[in-house]
Amino acid sequence: MDFGLKGKVAMVAAGTKGIGLAIAQELAEEGCRVSVCARNQPEKPLGERIDFHACDVSDVHDLEQWHAVTMERIGAPDILVTNTGGPPAGHWTEMTDAQWQGGVDSTLFNVVRLTRLVVPGMAAKGWGRIVHVTSLVAKEPSAMLPISSTLRAGLMALTRLQSTELAPKGITVNSVLPGHTLTDRQRHLAQMRADREGTELGQALEAQAKLIPVGRLGRPEEIAAAVVFLCSSRASFVSGTNLLVDGGSVKGLA
């Protein structure tokens, strides 16, 4: 299937490992020129079609510089994928004001700021794709992830608002809500559970997998496949959707 992405320019936040890297690689394989950012240098080569820029997504000036460098090096973005590693875990009573504010900056404001940066260029072309990578906790809040649960739910509302406003300009806006996927973040949360329960990391991951109807944790490339479809010309009539990719974990209908 031709996704119609050859020659498109994409920006992918937190794109040097985990789900972000899988998305960047999948877009590159579809023929995109991809600009990724992360705080630290990538641990391995990203490929000739993927350009790296050091950036802290919670810093507005870093985001502006990343956008400007992308424009200079590979052109105005046709595609934006917002993504972040996620706020700290712990009970809501344990979270400090600084942790809440940090979560707002890195999880919510980066989405607002990045969208604001790319929309004029997309609108000028009459074509754009914006996908926000969030989490299943947007629909099923986790007591272990109070900051993430609160902010990701807000991002669902922002997705709907942005999609309504930007659709007449030829820009679609959707969110993908990954379930439990085997990433560094998942290992970190599993280790927290293992420490609390007096078990091992492997046991905690196995226990989590057993709670998922498909019987296993997700793979980053499975999340990437959903994101890339939403970025494609084939998804031109899909906008305002908050798509769960969770192996059937969330039980609610809403």
N, C-alpha and C positions, 0 to 999 in steps of 0.2 A: 504494500500500500504506500503510495506516495503522499507524504504528509505536507508537501509544498513548503518545505523549510529551507531549501537550498539557497544559500546566499544571505539568509537572514542574520541579523546581529542580535545576540542575546546577552543579557546580564544575569548572572546567577550568584546570589549572595551566599556566603559560607560554602563555597564551592570546591574546596580542596580535599574533603573527605566525606565519608558517609553518604547520606541522601543527596546532599548538594553536589558532590563529585559525580555521583551516578547520573544526576540530571544533566550536568555539564557535558559529560561524556556522551550521553545519549543524543543530546542536541547537536554535538559536534559530528556524530555519526550520521545524523540526518542532513548534514551539510551546512550547519550554522557556524559562524564565527562567534566564539563565546568568550566573554570577559567574566572572570570570577574574582571574588575577593575573599579574604580571610585575614585574621590578625597576624598569623604566622606564615612563614614560607611553607609551601607544600613539601611533604615528605618524599615525594617521588615525582618524576616528570609527568606533566598533565596532558601532553600531546601538542602537536603543532597547531591545531585549530583552537586551542584554549590559551587565553592570555590572563596572566595573574597580576593582581594589584593588591598590595597590603592595605587593609582598611578595617577600622573598628566600626561596625554598623551602628553603634550607639552614639557615634560622633558625627554631627551634621556636616562638619567641614570635611571629614574623611569621605563621607558619601558624595558630597559635591565634587571632590577631587576624583574619586573613582569614576563618576559619570563623565567628567571632563576628559579624563585620560582615555576612557572607552571611546568617546566621540572622536578624539584625535587619532587613536590607533586603528580602530576598525569601523567606526561610523556610528550613526545615531541608532540606538537600540530599537529593534522591532518587538523584542520579547524581554520581559522582566520576570524573574523568579525571585521572590523574596523568601528568605530562609534564615534561621538562626538556631544556635545550639540549645537555647532554652534557659529560663531563669533557674535559680537554685531550688533544690528540693527541701522539704521540711514542713512541719505543721504550720498553719497560718499564724498561730500565736508566737512562733519562733522567728518569723521573718521580720527583719528590721525595716525601718523606713527607707534606708539606703538600698536595701535589696529590692523593695517594691519599686522604688524610683528607677533603679538599674534595669529592672524587668520592663518597665514602661518604655524606657529609652531603647532597649535592645530588641524588644518583641513587638511593640506597637509603633513607636515614633519612626523607627527605621522604615516601616512599611509606608507610612504616610509620606515621609520625606522622599523615598525612592520613587514612589508613584508620581509625586509632584514633579520630580526631575524629568521623568521619561515621557510623560503624557504629551507635552507640546510637540515633541518630535514625531510621536506616533500619530497624533491628530493631523499633523501636516501631511503625512503619508496616507492617511485614511485607513490605516491598518495597524493593529497592535494586539499583543497578547500579554496579559498580566496574570500570573499565578502566584498566590500566597501559600507557602507550605506552612501549615500550622500543626495540629495534633488532634487525635481523637478526644482529648480532654476538653476540647471546645464543646463537645456534645455530651460527654460523660465525665464530669469533674472528678479529679483525683485529690483526696485529702493529702497525699504526699506532694502534690504539685499545685499549691493554691495560687501562686502568682501566674503560672502558665495557664491554669484552668480559667482564671478570670480574664486574662488578656486575650487568650485564643477565642473565647466566646465573643468578645468584643470584635475581634477580627472577622468573624462571620457576618456581623452586622455591617462592618466597613466594606466587606466584599460586595454585599448586596447594594449598598449605597453607591459605591464606585461603579458597579456594573450598570446600574440604571442611568447614571450620568454620562458614562463614556461610550455606551453602545451606539448612540447616534454618530459618534466620531469614528466608528469602525474598530473600536477597541473592546475586546472581551476581557472580563475580570472574573476569575474563579479562585477557589481555594481547594487545596488537597489536604486532607486530614489523615496523616499516616497513623496506623496502629503501632503495635509493639514490633519494632524493626531492629534487626541486629546491627547496632551502631555503637560507637563509644558511649553515647548518652544512655543507651539501653543497658550496657554493661555497668555503667556507673550507678544507675538506679537499682539494678539487680544486686550490686555489691552492697548498697545501703540496706536492702531487704535481708541479704544474707547475714550482714553484721548484726542486724536487729534480732534475727531469728536464730543466730548461732549455727548457720549452715555455710555451705561453700557457694562460690559464684555460679559454678556449673549447675548446682541443684536449684538455685534461685531462677536461673534462666529456663531450666527445664520445667519448673513449676509454672512459670509465666506462660510458656508455650502450651501447656496442657489446658490453660484457661481459654485459649483461642479455638474457635470451632474448627478451623482448618488443621489444627494440631501442631502448629509450628510458628516460629517467629517469621516476620516478613523479611525480605531481602531489599536492600536499597534500590536495586535495579527495578523491582516491582513498583515501588513508589515512583521512580523516574518514568516508567512507561506511561503511567496515568498523567503525570505532569506534561510530558512531551505531547501526548495526544491533545491535551487542552491547549497547547501552544500551536497546534497545527492548523492548516487551512481546513482540514476535515471537521474541526470543532467550531466552525464559524457560527453555529446556532446555539452554542452552549455558553451561557454567561449568567453570573450570579449564583453559580452552583457551589456548594460546600461538599466536596466529594470525599467520603470515607474510603480509605484503602486500608482495611484493618483485619482482613481475614474473617469478618463476621463478628468481631468482638462486641461492638456496641449494640445493645438490645433494643433501644428506643426507636420509635417511628419518626420522630421529628428530625 
